Amino acid sequence: MSSRLSPDSPLRAAAHPSGGVPSDWVRRFAALLPVGANVLDLAAGGGRHARWLAERGCRVTAVD
């Protein structure tokens, strides 16, 4: 089952000290992922990494 967050979803504005910006680690290593990669985001919280990766073409499953 697939689910996508709309741009108006309350989760898009989830509070995080980084302001929703993905971590340096995720941004650094995301370049190694092929287009359409399946990604598992464990401890996803508000989904800042999952959303960022999905916007870049990854198929993301987020589990919190």
Stockholm file with secondary structure:
# STOCKHOLM 1.0

chainA/1-64         MSSRLSPDSPLRAAAHPSGGVPSDWVRRFAALLPVGANVLDLAAGGGRHARWLAERGCRVTAVD
#=GR chainA/1-64 SS CCCCCCTTCGGGGCCCTTTTCCCHHHHHHHTTSCTTCEEEEETCTTCHHHHHHHHTTCEEEEEC
#=GC SS_cons        CCCCCCTTCGGGGCCCTTTTCCCHHHHHHHTTSCTTCEEEEETCTTCHHHHHHHHTTCEEEEEC
//
